[in-house]
Amino acid sequence: MTSLEAALREYAPQVLGILVRRHGQFDACEDATQEALLAAARQWPAEGLPESPLSWLVTVANRRLIDEIRSESARRKREESSALLEVDPVTVESDDALDLLFLCCHPALSEPSQIALTLRAVGGLTTAEIASAFLVPEATMAQRISRAKATIRAAGARFGELADSDRTERLGAVQRVLYLVFNEGYTASSGADALRTDLTTEAIRLTRMLAATLPAEPEVTGLLALMLLTDARRAARATGEGELVPLAEQDRDLWNADRIAEGIALVTRALGSGPVGPYQLQAAIAAVHDEAASAEETDWPQVLALYEVLSRVQPGPVVALNRAVAVAMVHGPRAGLAELGSVEGLEGSHRVHAVRAHLLELAGEREAAVSAYREAARLSRSIPEQRYLALRAASLGP
């Protein structure tokens, strides 16, 4: 991401917040904000930064909005060219971005719509960028965003008018959206890329913003810690050719020590400040892995103990799957396979077959492991994962 792109994404929620506060039309204001950001991306590299970039963006967006309302298309081009000379005074509210996050996670929206609208309104990504990240046609993503804005309008939701009880109730959805955006970037579920750093970077940026605004929320702190501790391994997660490298085989010298230190400090603070939640526990597990000097030195009994707690706090098939791996590392692969047999809810997922293949390989059952690796490769939609799983099968037998 260039410095200009980063700056525009920082300005996006500020501009949108100012416009919505003035005009009260979220969908129209969001469109105008996006057009102003695109205008800046075209003009600023050639003409230089204006004296007040935020005022420039607000001026252009405000005039785009007025032009749209008045349908004066001829005036639009003229006002664009004069925007550098005329800036309006603006007032930036510190909680604009947070208000937008909560608005985008309105309970009337589906989870995919919450994610798309958050990336567009708060993250400042264009529709094309969001569509590319999630491997859907731009027209499809545009329709999804358009429907999301129409749903918010129909629900009568207003910017900045959220009761404390509603904000508390919606915080879980906000965290879940940020978590899903990060995971889709770090472990791409489909497509040719193993990593999508645009998504991981944006998720971390937005979570930092949320954590700075809500420093007393231990789960928000835990979520940020989890992202940092996971992203710290990014440079070692794939080869230069894009081939996946499993955690146990990664070059730990490539891990980001600063991110690990920050993540450990955050999760340590979070764990001692309130009720323990799933993001804190996942961050604690990530910290155990990141603190180990080598795969062999990983404190697997501690990892298993944390998964035991996590399975009680947030039971689910993914937690059960990861717990089975921890059981295998502590009590042997056959014990892990026995645990794997009780995992329900991941039928048709390649992850169960991939874990089974790994545990069968550890148990010395090469033929069964080959079959499981091949089945996992068949079911995976990620090209790098398909290649990795197929190579594992090939390395074990014909």
Buried (B, 14 or more C-beta within 10 A) or exposed (E): EEEBBEBBBBBBBBBBBBBBBBBEBBBBBBBBBBBBBEBBBEBBEEEEBBEBBBBBBBBBBBBBBBBBEEEEEEEBEEBBEEBBEEBEEBEEEEEBBBBBBBBBBBEEBEEBBBBBBBBBBBBBBBBEBBBBBBBBEBEEBBEBBEBBBEBBEEEEBEBBEBEEEBBEEBBEBBBBBBBBBBBBBBBBEEBEBBBBEBBBBBBBBBBEBBBEBBEEBBBBBBBBBBBBBBBBBBBBBBEEEEEBBEEEEBEBEEBBEEBBBBBBBBBBBBBEBBEBBBBBBBBBBBBBBBBBEEBEEBEBEBBBBBBBBBBEBBEEBEBBBBBBBBBBBBBBBBBBBBBBEEBEEBEEBBBBBBBBBBBBBBBEBEEBBBBBBBBBBEBBEBBBBBBBBBBBBEEBEE
